[in-house]
Amino acid sequence: MHSVRAAAYPLLASFLSAREGRAIDVVALLGEDQYETLFGDGRYDYLRNVFLSEAEAQREIEAHNEDWQRTGAEGQRSWRGFHLRPLRIALEGDQITFPGFEKSSADSFSLEDIARLFVRRYGMGYLPSKELFWYVAWDAEWLVSFGAFDNCFCYSEAAVTEVLATDPRAAQISRVAAIRGGKPGPSLGRADWLAGARLL
């Protein structure tokens, strides 16, 4: 079974839970470096974004093509190719699953990438406006920009401690930030949190 831990992506898990066990259909937008495919080491498909509809994905492709026509060198082709791949995402117990997913040899992305990009695109719409969350951030710059959903929101101090203690990338964690109503607040370094410091 292809899956990721629901605890690592609580906003996505909440979105799926609200659907009472029904899977959601999404569209992955993959970008191919066609120059590499033709003249390099072979084909590599990179995950650019995840959408709830094919129409949204097509608009992203059109925006890229329009941008290339506006800024690309005259007479040169864009070597960027795009592919759409339908995916299903479901919640089964403590796992977020991807029913029917089959990884191809060209796929240069992980299931975690799919979950992360879904939260990055749609997650803020599901943040309760008054509740307090903690965000476990790999990159301290996030605390300034509030723009990169590189890891996860946690609903409790215990959940933060579990992530810090068990996530395979825990050593890379730089900060834990407090958030209320979608706005970042005080933050602590990983060592301070593990030492028992409180954010609020």
QUIDA-V184352 format. One record per pair of residues at least 24 apart in sequence whose ideal C-beta (glycine too) atoms are under 10 Angstrom apart, sorted by the first residue. I is the first residue (numbers start at 1). J is the second residue. D is the distance in Angstrom with one decimal. If there is no record, write none. Layout:
BEGIN
[[I | J | D] [I | J | D]]
END
This chain:
BEGIN
[[1 | 92 | 8.1] [1 | 95 | 7.5] [1 | 97 | 6.0] [1 | 98 | 8.6] [1 | 99 | 8.6] [1 | 101 | 9.5] [2 | 95 | 9.6] [2 | 96 | 9.7] [2 | 97 | 6.6] [2 | 98 | 4.5] [2 | 99 | 8.1] [2 | 100 | 8.8] [2 | 101 | 4.6] [2 | 102 | 8.6] [2 | 103 | 7.9] [2 | 111 | 5.9] [2 | 114 | 9.9] [3 | 90 | 9.3] [3 | 91 | 9.9] [3 | 92 | 7.4] [3 | 93 | 9.5] [3 | 94 | 9.3] [3 | 95 | 4.0] [3 | 96 | 6.1] [3 | 97 | 4.5] [3 | 98 | 6.9] [3 | 99 | 9.8] [3 | 101 | 9.5] [3 | 111 | 7.2] [4 | 89 | 9.8] [4 | 95 | 7.1] [4 | 96 | 5.2] [4 | 97 | 8.4] [4 | 98 | 8.4] [4 | 110 | 8.6] [4 | 111 | 5.1] [4 | 112 | 5.6] [4 | 113 | 9.9] [4 | 114 | 8.4] [4 | 115 | 5.5] [4 | 116 | 9.5] [5 | 94 | 6.8] [5 | 95 | 6.7] [5 | 96 | 7.5] [5 | 112 | 9.3] [5 | 115 | 9.5] [5 | 152 | 9.4] [5 | 163 | 9.7] [5 | 166 | 9.1] [5 | 167 | 8.9] [6 | 91 | 6.3] [6 | 92 | 8.8] [6 | 93 | 7.9] [6 | 94 | 5.3] [6 | 95 | 6.0] [6 | 96 | 5.1] [6 | 97 | 9.4] [6 | 115 | 9.4] [7 | 94 | 6.8] [7 | 95 | 9.6] [7 | 96 | 9.6] [7 | 152 | 7.9] [7 | 154 | 8.3] [7 | 155 | 9.6] [7 | 159 | 6.8] [7 | 162 | 7.1] [7 | 163 | 7.6] [7 | 166 | 9.2] [7 | 167 | 9.6] [8 | 96 | 8.5] [8 | 112 | 7.7] [8 | 115 | 7.6] [8 | 116 | 9.2] [8 | 136 | 9.2] [8 | 151 | 7.5] [8 | 152 | 5.0] [8 | 153 | 9.7] [8 | 154 | 9.5] [8 | 159 | 9.9] [8 | 162 | 10.0] [8 | 163 | 7.2] [8 | 166 | 9.7] [8 | 167 | 7.1] [9 | 96 | 6.3] [9 | 112 | 8.4] [9 | 114 | 9.9] [9 | 115 | 4.6] [9 | 116 | 7.4] [9 | 118 | 8.0] [9 | 119 | 5.9] [9 | 123 | 8.6] [9 | 149 | 9.3] [9 | 151 | 9.1] [9 | 152 | 5.9] [9 | 153 | 8.4] [10 | 119 | 9.1] [10 | 123 | 9.5] [10 | 126 | 9.7] [10 | 133 | 8.5] [10 | 152 | 6.6] [10 | 153 | 5.5] [10 | 154 | 6.9] [10 | 155 | 6.1] [10 | 159 | 7.8] [11 | 115 | 9.6] [11 | 118 | 8.8] [11 | 119 | 5.2] [11 | 122 | 8.3] [11 | 123 | 4.3] [11 | 124 | 8.5] [11 | 125 | 9.2] [11 | 126 | 5.3] [11 | 127 | 7.1] [11 | 133 | 9.1] [11 | 149 | 8.6] [11 | 152 | 8.2] [11 | 153 | 5.8] [11 | 155 | 10.0] [12 | 89 | 7.5] [12 | 91 | 8.5] [12 | 96 | 6.2] [12 | 114 | 9.5] [12 | 115 | 5.6] [12 | 116 | 9.0] [12 | 118 | 5.7] [12 | 119 | 5.5] [12 | 122 | 8.5] [12 | 123 | 7.2] [12 | 126 | 8.7] [12 | 152 | 9.3] [12 | 153 | 9.9] [13 | 91 | 5.9] [13 | 94 | 8.8] [13 | 95 | 9.4] [13 | 96 | 6.3] [13 | 115 | 9.3] [13 | 119 | 10.0] [13 | 152 | 10.0] [14 | 91 | 9.2] [14 | 123 | 9.4] [14 | 126 | 6.1] [14 | 127 | 9.7] [14 | 128 | 9.4] [14 | 153 | 9.6] [14 | 155 | 9.2] [15 | 89 | 9.1] [15 | 91 | 8.8] [15 | 96 | 10.0] [15 | 118 | 8.3] [15 | 119 | 8.9] [15 | 122 | 7.4] [15 | 123 | 8.1] [15 | 125 | 9.1] [15 | 126 | 5.7] [16 | 89 | 6.7] [16 | 90 | 6.5] [16 | 91 | 3.8] [16 | 92 | 9.3] [16 | 96 | 6.8] [16 | 97 | 9.5] [17 | 91 | 5.7] [18 | 91 | 9.6] [18 | 126 | 8.6] [19 | 90 | 8.7] [19 | 91 | 8.0] [20 | 91 | 9.7] [21 | 90 | 7.6] [21 | 91 | 7.2] [21 | 92 | 8.4] [22 | 90 | 7.7] [22 | 91 | 9.4] [23 | 87 | 9.6] [23 | 88 | 4.6] [23 | 89 | 6.3] [23 | 90 | 3.8] [23 | 91 | 8.4] [23 | 92 | 9.6] [23 | 97 | 8.3] [23 | 98 | 9.2] [23 | 99 | 6.2] [23 | 100 | 9.5] [24 | 52 | 7.3] [24 | 87 | 9.1] [24 | 88 | 7.1] [24 | 89 | 5.3] [24 | 90 | 7.6] [24 | 91 | 9.5] [24 | 118 | 9.1] [25 | 52 | 7.9] [25 | 53 | 8.8] [25 | 54 | 9.6] [25 | 86 | 6.5] [25 | 87 | 7.5] [25 | 88 | 5.8] [25 | 89 | 8.2] [26 | 50 | 5.4] [26 | 51 | 6.5] [26 | 52 | 5.9] [26 | 53 | 8.6] [26 | 54 | 9.9] [26 | 56 | 9.8] [26 | 57 | 9.4] [26 | 85 | 9.4] [26 | 86 | 7.6] [26 | 87 | 5.2] [26 | 88 | 7.6] [26 | 89 | 6.1] [26 | 98 | 9.7] [26 | 114 | 8.0] [26 | 117 | 9.8] [26 | 118 | 6.8] [26 | 121 | 9.9] [26 | 122 | 9.6] [27 | 51 | 4.8] [27 | 52 | 7.6] [27 | 53 | 6.7] [27 | 54 | 5.1] [27 | 55 | 9.1] [27 | 56 | 7.4] [27 | 57 | 4.7] [27 | 58 | 9.1] [27 | 60 | 10.0] [27 | 84 | 5.4] [27 | 85 | 7.1] [27 | 86 | 5.9] [27 | 87 | 7.3] [28 | 57 | 8.1] [28 | 83 | 8.6] [28 | 84 | 7.2] [28 | 85 | 4.5] [28 | 86 | 7.9] [28 | 87 | 5.5] [28 | 101 | 9.9] [28 | 107 | 9.6] [28 | 109 | 8.2] [28 | 113 | 9.3] [28 | 114 | 6.5] [28 | 117 | 8.5] [28 | 118 | 9.6] [29 | 54 | 9.7] [29 | 56 | 8.8] [29 | 57 | 4.7] [29 | 58 | 9.1] [29 | 60 | 5.9] [29 | 61 | 7.2] [29 | 64 | 9.6] [29 | 82 | 6.5] [29 | 83 | 7.9] [29 | 84 | 6.3] [29 | 85 | 8.3] [29 | 117 | 9.3] [30 | 57 | 9.8] [30 | 81 | 8.8] [30 | 82 | 6.9] [30 | 83 | 4.5] [30 | 84 | 7.4] [30 | 85 | 6.0] [30 | 104 | 9.8] [30 | 106 | 8.5] [30 | 107 | 8.0] [30 | 108 | 8.9] [30 | 109 | 8.0] [31 | 61 | 9.5] [31 | 64 | 8.6] [31 | 80 | 5.9] [31 | 81 | 7.3] [31 | 82 | 6.0] [31 | 83 | 8.1] [31 | 108 | 9.6] [32 | 79 | 8.9] [32 | 80 | 7.3] [32 | 81 | 4.0] [32 | 82 | 7.2] [32 | 83 | 6.4] [32 | 106 | 7.7] [32 | 108 | 9.7] [33 | 79 | 6.3] [33 | 80 | 7.1] [33 | 81 | 7.9] [33 | 108 | 9.7] [34 | 77 | 8.9] [34 | 78 | 8.6] [34 | 79 | 4.7] [34 | 80 | 7.0] [34 | 81 | 4.7] [35 | 77 | 9.6] [35 | 78 | 9.9] [35 | 79 | 4.1] [35 | 80 | 9.1] [35 | 81 | 9.8] [36 | 79 | 8.1] [37 | 79 | 8.8] [37 | 81 | 7.8] [37 | 106 | 8.6] [38 | 79 | 8.5] [39 | 79 | 9.7] [42 | 105 | 8.3] [42 | 106 | 7.5] [43 | 81 | 9.3] [43 | 104 | 9.1] [43 | 105 | 8.2] [43 | 106 | 4.4] [43 | 107 | 9.8] [43 | 108 | 9.4] [44 | 105 | 9.6] [44 | 106 | 6.0] [44 | 107 | 8.4] [44 | 108 | 4.6] [44 | 109 | 9.7] [45 | 81 | 9.0] [45 | 82 | 9.6] [45 | 83 | 6.3] [45 | 85 | 8.4] [45 | 104 | 7.5] [45 | 105 | 9.7] [45 | 106 | 4.7] [45 | 107 | 5.6] [45 | 108 | 6.1] [45 | 109 | 7.6] [46 | 80 | 10.0] [46 | 106 | 9.6] [46 | 107 | 8.9] [46 | 108 | 5.2] [46 | 109 | 6.4] [46 | 113 | 9.2] [47 | 85 | 9.2] [47 | 107 | 8.2] [47 | 108 | 7.8] [47 | 109 | 3.8] [47 | 110 | 8.5] [47 | 113 | 5.1] [47 | 114 | 6.7] [47 | 116 | 9.4] [47 | 117 | 6.5] [48 | 80 | 9.5] [48 | 82 | 7.8] [48 | 83 | 10.0] [48 | 109 | 9.4] [48 | 117 | 8.3] [49 | 117 | 5.8] [49 | 118 | 9.1] [49 | 120 | 8.5] [49 | 121 | 6.4] [50 | 85 | 9.9] [50 | 87 | 7.8] [50 | 89 | 8.9] [50 | 113 | 8.8] [50 | 114 | 5.8] [50 | 115 | 8.6] [50 | 116 | 9.0] [50 | 117 | 4.6] [50 | 118 | 4.7] [50 | 119 | 9.3] [50 | 120 | 8.6] [50 | 121 | 6.3] [50 | 122 | 8.5] [51 | 84 | 8.8] [51 | 117 | 9.5] [51 | 118 | 9.0] [51 | 121 | 7.3] [51 | 122 | 9.1] [52 | 118 | 8.8] [52 | 121 | 8.6] [52 | 122 | 7.2] [54 | 84 | 6.3] [54 | 86 | 8.1] [56 | 121 | 9.0] [57 | 82 | 8.4] [57 | 83 | 10.0] [57 | 84 | 5.4] [57 | 85 | 9.6] [58 | 82 | 9.2] [58 | 84 | 7.9] [87 | 111 | 9.7] [87 | 114 | 6.9] [87 | 118 | 9.8] [89 | 114 | 7.5] [89 | 115 | 7.8] [89 | 118 | 7.4] [112 | 151 | 9.6] [112 | 169 | 9.8] [115 | 149 | 9.8] [115 | 152 | 9.2] [116 | 148 | 9.4] [116 | 149 | 6.1] [116 | 150 | 6.8] [116 | 151 | 7.8] [116 | 152 | 8.7] [117 | 149 | 8.1] [118 | 149 | 9.2] [119 | 149 | 4.9] [119 | 150 | 9.9] [119 | 151 | 9.5] [119 | 152 | 8.0] [119 | 153 | 8.2] [120 | 147 | 8.7] [120 | 148 | 7.4] [120 | 149 | 4.0] [120 | 150 | 8.5] [121 | 149 | 8.7] [123 | 149 | 6.2] [123 | 152 | 9.9] [123 | 153 | 7.8] [124 | 149 | 8.6] [124 | 182 | 6.0] [125 | 182 | 9.6] [126 | 153 | 9.8] [127 | 153 | 7.7] [127 | 179 | 7.7] [127 | 180 | 9.6] [127 | 181 | 7.7] [127 | 182 | 5.0] [127 | 183 | 9.8] [128 | 155 | 9.9] [128 | 180 | 9.6] [128 | 181 | 8.3] [128 | 182 | 9.1] [129 | 180 | 8.7] [129 | 181 | 5.0] [129 | 182 | 7.1] [130 | 180 | 7.2] [130 | 181 | 6.2] [131 | 155 | 7.9] [131 | 179 | 9.1] [131 | 180 | 7.3] [131 | 181 | 8.2] [132 | 156 | 9.3] [132 | 157 | 10.0] [132 | 178 | 6.7] [132 | 179 | 7.2] [132 | 180 | 5.1] [132 | 181 | 9.0] [132 | 185 | 8.7] [132 | 199 | 8.7] [132 | 200 | 7.2] [133 | 159 | 9.7] [133 | 160 | 9.8] [133 | 177 | 9.0] [133 | 178 | 7.7] [133 | 179 | 4.6] [133 | 180 | 7.5] [133 | 181 | 9.6] [133 | 182 | 9.1] [133 | 185 | 10.0] [134 | 159 | 7.6] [134 | 160 | 4.9] [134 | 161 | 10.0] [134 | 163 | 9.1] [134 | 176 | 5.6] [134 | 177 | 6.9] [134 | 178 | 6.1] [134 | 179 | 7.1] [134 | 185 | 9.9] [134 | 187 | 9.5] [134 | 188 | 9.5] [134 | 193 | 8.9] [134 | 199 | 7.0] [134 | 200 | 9.9] [135 | 160 | 9.1] [135 | 175 | 8.5] [135 | 176 | 7.1] [135 | 177 | 4.6] [135 | 178 | 8.0] [135 | 179 | 5.6] [135 | 184 | 7.3] [135 | 185 | 9.9] [135 | 187 | 8.7] [136 | 160 | 6.2] [136 | 163 | 5.1] [136 | 164 | 7.1] [136 | 167 | 7.9] [136 | 169 | 9.9] [136 | 170 | 8.9] [136 | 173 | 5.9] [136 | 174 | 9.5] [136 | 175 | 8.2] [136 | 176 | 5.6] [136 | 177 | 8.3] [136 | 190 | 8.7] [136 | 193 | 9.1] [137 | 173 | 7.1] [137 | 174 | 6.1] [137 | 175 | 4.9] [137 | 176 | 7.1] [137 | 177 | 6.0] [137 | 184 | 9.3] [137 | 187 | 7.9] [137 | 190 | 9.7] [138 | 167 | 10.0] [138 | 169 | 6.9] [138 | 170 | 9.8] [138 | 172 | 5.2] [138 | 173 | 6.0] [138 | 174 | 6.2] [138 | 175 | 8.8] [139 | 172 | 8.8] [139 | 173 | 9.5] [139 | 174 | 6.3] [139 | 175 | 8.5] [140 | 173 | 10.0] [140 | 174 | 4.5] [140 | 175 | 5.3] [140 | 177 | 9.5] [140 | 187 | 8.3] [140 | 189 | 8.9] [141 | 174 | 9.0] [141 | 175 | 9.8] [142 | 174 | 8.6] [142 | 175 | 7.8] [142 | 177 | 7.6] [142 | 184 | 8.3] [142 | 187 | 9.6] [143 | 174 | 8.5] [143 | 175 | 5.7] [143 | 176 | 9.7] [143 | 177 | 5.4] [143 | 184 | 6.0] [143 | 185 | 9.8] [143 | 186 | 9.8] [143 | 187 | 5.3] [144 | 184 | 8.6] [145 | 184 | 9.5] [146 | 177 | 8.9] [146 | 179 | 8.7] [146 | 182 | 8.6] [146 | 183 | 7.7] [146 | 184 | 5.4] [153 | 177 | 9.9] [153 | 179 | 7.4] [154 | 179 | 10.0] [157 | 193 | 8.7] [157 | 196 | 9.8] [157 | 198 | 7.9] [157 | 199 | 8.4] [160 | 188 | 9.8] [160 | 190 | 9.9] [160 | 193 | 6.6] [160 | 194 | 9.7] [160 | 199 | 9.2] [161 | 193 | 7.6] [161 | 194 | 7.5] [161 | 196 | 9.6] [164 | 190 | 6.2] [164 | 191 | 9.8] [164 | 193 | 6.5] [164 | 194 | 6.1] [165 | 194 | 8.1] [170 | 194 | 9.8]]
END
